[in-house]
Every structure is written in C-alpha cells, then in structure tokens.
Amino acid sequence: MFIETKAINALEQMWAKVGIKDQERIKGLMLPKDIHIESKDFGPDKDGYQSLSYMWPEKSGGKLPVIVDIHGGGFMYGTKELNKPFAMYLSSLGFLVMTMSYRLAPKARLKDQLKDIYESLMTLYEDKDHIPADLDNLFLTGDSAGGMLASVFAAAQVNPKILSLLGKGPLPLRFKAVVLNHPASYLNKPRKFTDGLSQRQKAISRAMIYQLYGPWYKRDWKLMNVTGNFDSLLRHAKGYIPTMLITSMGDKQFRDGAYAIAKALNSYGMEHELYDGQEEPDDHVFNVTWINSPAAIKANVKIAEFFRKHM
C-alpha cells in the first residue's frame, strides 16, 4: 500500500509538470480559423469537469458527420481544453466534433469517468436538434487514456450489457467506427506485458489499478474483469466495430499494446487498420499534441478518411 501511495504521488507530480509544458505548447500552435464553438455543463461538478464543447466549421451549411473525442492524460490529468486544438483540426476537415471533460483520478474512479462520458453522450443526443449534427454518421476517438475509455463504449456498441456495469442502459446512439489513438488499453496487464518491467513500473501499474478500480479489499472486480485490458473487453463484447489504431515508433510505452489490440481484433475477424507513424515528431499522441506538424497532419487526415469510408 505504501509503495502504491508513493507511486500515485509521483504520478501527480509528473502530471503537474506536464501541465506546465502543455500550456506553453498550446500557445505556440496555429489553430484553424472560422470554427464555431459552443460549451455547456452536463453535470453538477463545480470544477467544470462535467462539461462539453461542440465545434463545427462556421460555413458548414448543413448537418455534419459527428466525431466524439475523449482526451487522454493518464486518467488523472487534463480537460477538454487539452484536446481543443486537435478537435478544432478535425472539425476543419468537415466534422462536428464533441469533446468532454470528465472527473479525474484519484478523486474519481474509472466508473465515475465512464459515467461522465455516458452523460455527455446522452447530452449530445438531447441536443441533436439544436446543433448541425448528423447522428446517423457518428464516430468515436480517444487518445492514450482516452483511447481506453473510448474502447469501452465501442465494445458497448456491440454488447450494451457492458453499460450495466455503470448502472446504465443502452445508449440511443450508434457509433459506426472508432479510432484508438495511442491507446492505454492494458491497465490490468497480462503476463506478456509485465515481463521485463522494473519494480517502479510495476508499482505504477498497481497504483493505476488502485486508483481506477479501488483497493483490493473493496475493488470493483466486475468492472476490472471486463475493462482491465482490451483482450477481456473484446471477449465480453464478442465483437467490435470497425477500428483504426494509431501508434508510432516513438511511443515506447504503448506501441506494443496497439499491435496487441490489432492481433486481438484479427483473431475475432474484426475490421481494423493500423497506422504506425514513423516520421518525426513520433512521440506519444504526436498527432494530438503537434497538430501543425506534417506528421500530425498526415495522421489526422488518415483519421478523417477512415471515418468517411464508413459513412
């Protein structure tokens, strides 16, 4: 327990430093012009973590296909503002994009975060007649931790019973495809991912389980057994929606996981594509953080093309 607490403290300190760097990075980005943005709350959280934004090109002239984007940040950092540049870029390619903030660990468990995203999706459905949204062409993406969160809702598209783990019923929405962007989808790591990990890395993994599912003596075992890693999620879903995986040479921590997801989808005969960026910058979620770089533009145009193929 003491080791996990130290690991959580270390993670909090790390994300605080990342936040400072992100503020400086975002200031240097060139954002798309003529993007209309509307924001609103979908829950009572006073710190703004239950809020969402819609964005679409001002000169759209009609209903647009919709992308729901879930930000990353290790489940304990970030808001929708973190992904605002990325979402604006996707919007500039001819989409209405919805992003949301959700409550963060360690104050919130994984179930709380999934509930927040569920409520944001219900709000999207309720707002469908007030925004230029074509919900017959609805797509989903998430990066890093957001990729894991997105993977749960993509699986629930096939097996809505997964949402009963949240105490929720089926969504009145249907995603046609999902892009898992450098996903962190192996929290409860199978043995193949733990070989060679240092004691510190193992402590961090245990700390994440502790934060998201609770301590062992009151852990949400049902939720962990389904969502703890992509393989178990896929087994419970018994299928999946068309999927694009984004990874890169520089993503040392999660690249193997993207290939593992591709292998799992292939074993079920599920439609999928894997994009492995090999042009710098190629660091973790490079296409979200450095939207103006040629490498990011190339990857994000591929995302738009993948979604359009499934319209």
N, C-alpha and C positions, 0 to 999 in steps of 0.2 A: 504493500500500500504506500509506504514512504517513497519508494522508487518511482511509482506512478505519479505521485503528487509532485515530485521534483521534475518529472518529465513534462507534466502539464504546465508548471510554472515556466519551464524553459520554452515551451511552445508559445505561451502568452508573450514572453519577452521577444521571441523571434518575430511573431506577427506584428508586434508594435513597431519593430524596426522596418518590416516590410511595408507597413502603412505609411511611414515617412517617405520611403523611396517611391511608393506608388503615387503619392501626391505630387512629387516632383516629376515623375514620368508622365503623368496625365497632363500636366501643364505644358509639356513640350509636344503633345500630339496635335495634328491638324484634323479637326473634326469636320465631318460632312456638313454642308450648309443646307438650309431650307428643309430641316427636319422638324416637324411639329411634335411637341412632347406634352403629354398630359399625365399628371401624377395624382394618386389618391391613396388613402388608407383602406385596408380591408380587414383590420382587426384593431383591438383596443390598446396595443402596445404603445406606451407613451414615448418610447425612444425612437420610434419610426421604423422598427424592424418588421412591422407588418404593413408594408406599403408596396405599391407597384407603380410602374410607369408604362404608358403606351407611347410609341413613337412611329411616325409614318411620314413619307415624303409629302410636303405641303401641296405639291401639284399632282397628287396621285390620280384624282379624277374618277374614283370609283372604289369598290371594295378590293382589298388586297389579301393575298395569302398571309397567314399568320405564323410567326415563329415565337415560341415561348423560350426564353433564355434564362438559365439558372446559374448564378455566379458561383465561383469557387472561393477558396480561402480556408481550406483545411477544416471546414465546419465551424470555425471559431473566429473568423475574420471576414470583413467586407460587408458591403450592402449592394444594392442595385447600381449605385453610382460607380462602383468598381468596374462594372461591365458596360457602363453607358457608352464609351467610345466604340466598343465592339458592336453593341446593339444598334447604335446610330449608323455604323457602316453597313450592317446587314439591311437595315431599313432603307438605306440609299440605293440598294440593289433591287428595290421594288417590293418590300415586305412591310407589313405592320408587325412590329416587334413588341412583345410584352416582357418586361423584366420585373423581378420582385426582390424585396429584402425579406429575410426570414430570421427568426431569433437564433442566436448563436450559442454554441457550447463555450464554457461549461455550464452556463446558466440554463440552457435548453438542451434536452436530449434529442436524439435523431427523430424520435416520434413527433416531437414538437415541431421540428423543422419540416418534416413531411406534411404535417397538418397545416402549417402555414402555407406551403406551396399548394396544397389541395384547395385551401380557401381562396388563394389568388386565382386559381383556375376557375373556381366557381364564380368569382367576381368577373372574370373575363367573359364567361358565358352570360351572366346577367347584363353585362354592358354591350352585348353583341349588336344591339340596335342603335347604339349611340356612338359607335366608332366604325370606321370603314373596314370592318373585319370580315373576311370570307372564311368562316369556321368550317366550311367543307374542305378547305385546304389548310389544315393545321399541322404544324411541325414542332418538334421539341429539340432543344440542345442544352448542354450544360458542360462546364469545363472543370476539370480536377474534381474537387468535392462535389461541385455542381453536376459533374458527369455522373457520379454515383447516384445523386438524388434523382437526376433525370432518368437513370436506368430503372429505378423503381416504378416510375409512372409509365414508362414504356412497357414494362412487364405487366403492369396492372391493366394495360390496354387489352392484353390477351387474356389475363385471368383477373377479373375485378375483385375476386375474393381476397387478393393481396391487400386491398384497401381496408378490409375489415380489421386488419391488424392495427389500423389507426382509429377504429371505431367509425369508419366512413363507408358510405355506399358507393356504387359505381358513379363515375363522372359522366355528365351529359355531353362529353366531348370525345372526339376520336382523333388521335394523332396518326398521321399517315406515314411518318418516318421520323427517325431520331438520329442526331449526330452527337456521339460521345467524344468530347474534346479533351484529350489527355486525361482520361477518367481515372479517378482513385477508387476503383471498384472492388478492391480486395482488402477490406478492413480486417476481417477475420481470416487471416491468410492461411491457405492450405500449406502443407509442408513444403511444397515445391518453391514457395516464396520465402520461407524462413531459413533455408539452408544458407549459411554464409553471413547472416545478419550479425552485427555486433550486439553486445549487451545493451548498449544505448539505444540502438534501433529497435530491439525487441521491447525495451521499456517504453519507447514512444508508441509502438503498436499497441501494447497493453493499455497505455494511457488513453489512446483514442477509443478503444473498446469501453473502457471505464467511463469516459465522458459521454459517449453516444448511447450506450445501452444500459449503463448503470453498473455498480459494483457487483461482484459475483453473487453475493447473498440476496440481492433483490434485482437481478438483471432481467431485462425483457428478453427472455430466451427465445420466445416465438418469433419476435421481430428479428433478432440476430440470426436465427437459424434460416430465415428466408433471405434477408438482405445483407448478411455479413460478407458475402462475396458473390461475384457475378455468376459463378457456376451454380450455386444453390438457388439464386434468384431465377435463373433460367430453368432449372429443374421444376421449381414450383409454378412458373408461368406456363411451362410445357409449350413454349413457342415464343416468338418475338416479332416485332415489327421491323421493316427494312431499316438497316443501321449503317451509318458511316462512322468509322473510327478515325480520329485524328491523333497522330503521335509524331515524334520527331527524334532525330539522332541525339539531340542534346538533352532529352528528357530521361536522364539516367534512372530516376526513381520509378517511373510509371510506364516506360516503353514496353517492358516485358508484359505488363498487365494488359496493354492494348492488344498485343499479339495473343495472349491467353484468351481474351474475350473473342477475338476472331476465330480462334480454334474451337471454342465452345459453341459459337453460333454455327460454324461449319458442321459440327457434329450433329446438330439438330436440323441441318439443311436450311438454315435461315439466310435470307438475302442480306449480304453485307459487303461493304467496301472498306479498305484500309488505306489511309493516306499517311505516308511516313515522310515528313518534311526533312530534307537533307541540305537545305540552303540556310545560311545564317541570316538572321538570328533563328536558332532552332531550339531554344531553351523551352522549359515547361510552359505551356499555353502561350507560346510566342505569338500566335495569331490573334489572341485576345489582348495581349499587352502592347504589342508593337504594330498597330493596325495600318500604319503608313509604310511599313517595310515591304519590298517586293515579295518576300517570302510569305508574309501575312496576307497580302492581297491575293496572291495565288491560291493559298489555302482557303480563304474565305469565299472567293469566287467559286471554288470547288464545292463548298458547302451549299451555296445558293443553287448551283447546277444540280446537286444531288436532290435537294428539295423540289426543284422544279420538275425533275424527272418523275416525281411521284405525285404530281398534281393531277 
